[in-house]
Amino acid sequence: SKTIDLPLKGIVSIAFLQEDKRGNFYIQTERVANGIIILEVHKFDSDGNYLSVIPIPETNYSTWGIKLLSIDENGNIYQFLPAEEKGRLNIFSPEISSWGLK
């Protein structure tokens, strides 16, 4: 058993996403700062050491979904954005520098 601290203020939701094939695991947080929703994925190694934060853009949600993000075994992050007229799927890949869109 291990306790992991996330020193973030204004967290309104937090969720365990998944573990990748290397044993890294991912935590999704939503927090509010200055009236803005900030959606982030925090990456940890198998020992619980903090590795990085992946900021997820476009948090002006049209409707709220139950699951905002998904991760596959390679650590790719999938974000589905519902909207009034159409939806969009963003894929963030760890293989692209600075966690850019695929």
Rosetta silent file (secondary structure, phi, psi, omega in degrees, C-alpha in Angstrom):
SEQUENCE: SKTIDLPLKGIVSIAFLQEDKRGNFYIQTERVANGIIILEVHKFDSDGNYLSVIPIPETNYSTWGIKLLSIDENGNIYQFLPAEEKGRLNIFSPEISSWGLK
SCORE:     score description
SCORE:     0.000 S_00000001
   1 L     0.000  138.644 -178.938    0.000    0.000    0.000 S_00000001
   2 L  -144.661  143.044  176.336    1.287    3.443   -0.876 S_00000001
   3 L  -101.475  134.123  179.191   -0.082    6.950   -0.571 S_00000001
   4 L  -120.137  126.413  179.299    0.419    9.337   -3.468 S_00000001
   5 L   -97.026  139.119  171.664   -0.054   13.059   -2.986 S_00000001
   6 L  -117.769  100.647 -176.510   -1.220   15.409   -5.725 S_00000001
   7 L   -78.234   66.944 -179.333   -0.448   18.930   -4.504 S_00000001
   8 L  -120.628  140.627  176.276   -3.132   20.625   -6.582 S_00000001
   9 L   -96.977  151.067  173.257   -5.732   23.125   -5.435 S_00000001
  10 L    78.334   20.313  179.381   -9.312   23.237   -6.679 S_00000001
  11 E   -67.657  126.475  177.574   -9.704   19.555   -7.665 S_00000001
  12 E  -109.325  -18.520  173.179  -13.366   18.829   -8.427 S_00000001
  13 E  -155.499  151.599  178.523  -12.928   15.292   -9.782 S_00000001
  14 E  -146.765  142.142 -178.551  -10.236   12.654   -9.927 S_00000001
  15 E  -149.621  141.260  170.430  -10.187    9.240  -11.608 S_00000001
  16 E   -77.212  128.282 -179.063   -7.766    6.363  -12.154 S_00000001
  17 E   -93.118  -62.403 -176.523   -7.556    5.844  -15.916 S_00000001
  18 E  -176.533  166.127  172.573   -5.371    2.827  -16.611 S_00000001
  19 E  -107.060  138.577  178.076   -1.980    1.209  -16.369 S_00000001
  20 L   -90.613  178.814 -174.927    0.076    0.874  -19.546 S_00000001
  21 L   -68.913  -14.685  176.690    2.158   -2.145  -20.594 S_00000001
  22 L   -89.460   -4.047 -179.758    5.275   -0.615  -18.975 S_00000001
  23 L    93.372   -2.230  174.995    3.547   -0.438  -15.591 S_00000001
  24 L   -71.114  148.284  175.835    3.054    3.335  -15.637 S_00000001
  25 E  -128.119  159.801 -169.114   -0.353    4.455  -14.427 S_00000001
  26 E  -127.694  134.635  178.164   -2.430    7.520  -15.163 S_00000001
  27 E  -119.635  127.956  176.776   -4.679    9.691  -12.991 S_00000001
  28 E   -94.238  133.923  172.947   -7.141   12.169  -14.511 S_00000001
  29 E  -127.487  144.465  168.226   -7.921   15.359  -12.595 S_00000001
  30 E  -118.739  131.606  177.335  -10.358   18.151  -13.251 S_00000001
  31 E  -141.611  160.685 -179.861   -9.815   21.310  -11.274 S_00000001
  32 E  -113.291  128.320  176.797  -11.045   24.846  -11.313 S_00000001
  33 E  -140.142  125.020 -179.053   -8.608   27.771  -11.286 S_00000001
  34 L    54.677   37.456  177.745   -9.627   31.369  -11.979 S_00000001
  35 L    75.763   10.135 -178.580  -13.043   30.186  -13.154 S_00000001
  36 E  -115.195  139.648  174.537  -11.545   27.861  -15.794 S_00000001
  37 E   -81.587  129.100  177.606  -11.764   24.062  -15.883 S_00000001
  38 E  -116.260  117.408  179.235   -8.322   22.477  -16.145 S_00000001
  39 E  -105.146  125.377 -177.805   -8.252   18.848  -17.298 S_00000001
  40 E  -139.300  154.541  171.166   -4.936   17.038  -16.804 S_00000001
  41 E  -116.498  128.912  179.887   -3.513   13.534  -16.811 S_00000001
  42 E  -107.493  126.581 -175.683   -0.795   12.791  -14.275 S_00000001
  43 E  -103.565  133.068  179.432    1.610    9.970  -15.150 S_00000001
  44 E  -127.236  151.098  173.609    3.305    7.845  -12.470 S_00000001
  45 L   -82.872  177.761 -175.056    5.729    4.939  -12.700 S_00000001
  46 L   -64.546  -18.345  177.184    4.953    1.545  -11.163 S_00000001
  47 L   -90.059   -1.332  179.837    6.527    2.633   -7.850 S_00000001
  48 L    89.258   10.340  177.696    4.211    5.645   -7.621 S_00000001
  49 L   -79.293  134.927 -178.875    6.846    8.215   -8.556 S_00000001
  50 E   -69.811  126.749 -178.746    5.453   11.247  -10.376 S_00000001
  51 E  -104.843  -47.615 -177.044    6.710   11.363  -13.983 S_00000001
  52 E  -166.927  168.047  172.211    4.802   14.103  -15.788 S_00000001
  53 E  -118.371  136.698  178.826    1.611   16.054  -16.293 S_00000001
  54 E  -114.205  106.565  178.192   -0.186   16.006  -19.612 S_00000001
  55 E   -74.051  135.413  179.661   -2.427   19.074  -20.059 S_00000001
  56 E  -106.437  118.778 -177.962   -5.567   18.315  -22.045 S_00000001
  57 L   -76.543  177.342  174.082   -6.832   21.269  -24.104 S_00000001
  58 L    58.523   71.940  179.094  -10.385   22.214  -24.967 S_00000001
  59 L  -107.737   20.333  174.882  -12.205   22.035  -21.675 S_00000001
  60 L   -88.921   76.121 -173.254  -15.134   24.197  -22.752 S_00000001
  61 L   -67.021  137.407  172.469  -17.521   21.230  -22.593 S_00000001
  62 L   -80.515  -43.046  174.495  -20.846   21.434  -24.402 S_00000001
  63 L  -138.008  154.446 -179.264  -22.168   18.525  -22.352 S_00000001
  64 L   -89.297  133.844  175.940  -20.599   16.561  -19.514 S_00000001
  65 L  -103.778  162.131  178.411  -19.634   12.977  -20.135 S_00000001
  66 L   -73.714  -43.367 -179.778  -19.148   10.253  -17.595 S_00000001
  67 L  -118.583  112.237 -176.790  -15.684    9.330  -18.871 S_00000001
  68 L   -79.034  -37.193 -173.749  -13.668   12.221  -20.236 S_00000001
  69 E  -134.749  153.034  172.323  -10.491   10.345  -21.154 S_00000001
  70 E  -134.608  154.029  179.452   -9.316    6.825  -21.950 S_00000001
  71 E  -130.302  139.680  176.411   -5.797    5.394  -22.204 S_00000001
  72 L   -96.990 -178.456 -174.660   -4.577    2.399  -24.161 S_00000001
  73 L   -65.604  -17.289  178.682   -1.771   -0.025  -23.292 S_00000001
  74 L   -94.550   -2.180 -179.973    0.827    2.197  -25.017 S_00000001
  75 L    91.381    6.332  174.868   -0.102    5.304  -23.055 S_00000001
  76 L   -70.402  139.024 -178.022   -2.020    7.050  -25.847 S_00000001
  77 E  -107.176  131.540 -179.830   -4.774    9.263  -24.429 S_00000001
  78 E  -113.377  129.025  179.344   -8.172    9.459  -26.123 S_00000001
  79 E  -125.329  120.502  174.753  -10.501   12.413  -25.540 S_00000001
  80 E  -101.942  126.036 -179.503  -13.999   12.519  -26.978 S_00000001
  81 E  -108.937  105.079  175.140  -15.527   15.990  -27.123 S_00000001
  82 L   -73.959  148.622  177.991  -19.304   16.013  -27.497 S_00000001
  83 L  -145.665  172.653 -176.974  -20.767   19.126  -29.051 S_00000001
  84 L   -64.451  -42.434 -174.920  -24.150   20.349  -30.208 S_00000001
  85 L  -102.775  -29.342  179.360  -23.632   19.602  -33.902 S_00000001
  86 L  -158.744  161.406  176.712  -20.797   17.073  -34.019 S_00000001
  87 L  -108.087  165.229  179.400  -18.287   15.323  -31.794 S_00000001
  88 E  -139.663  143.409  176.203  -14.533   15.138  -32.092 S_00000001
  89 E  -110.291  120.146  173.171  -11.952   12.572  -30.994 S_00000001
  90 E  -102.637  140.243  176.878   -8.511   13.843  -29.954 S_00000001
  91 E  -124.249  122.407  178.148   -5.634   11.396  -29.540 S_00000001
  92 E  -106.455  127.640 -176.074   -2.563   12.418  -27.558 S_00000001
  93 L  -114.213  133.899  176.718    0.508   10.261  -28.079 S_00000001
  94 L   -67.885  -13.750 -179.724    3.543   10.021  -25.789 S_00000001
  95 L   -80.242  -13.524  178.424    5.632    9.462  -28.917 S_00000001
  96 L   -98.136  129.429 -176.430    4.993   13.027  -30.074 S_00000001
  97 H   -57.634  146.926  179.480    7.083   15.605  -28.226 S_00000001
  98 H    59.463   24.935  176.340    5.272   17.807  -25.700 S_00000001
  99 H    54.639   49.738 -179.727    2.270   15.480  -25.812 S_00000001
 100 L   -77.383  168.184  176.899    0.924   16.911  -29.058 S_00000001
 101 E   -69.882  145.100  176.597   -2.179   15.789  -30.872 S_00000001
 102 L   -84.875    0.000    0.000   -1.881   12.814  -33.162 S_00000001
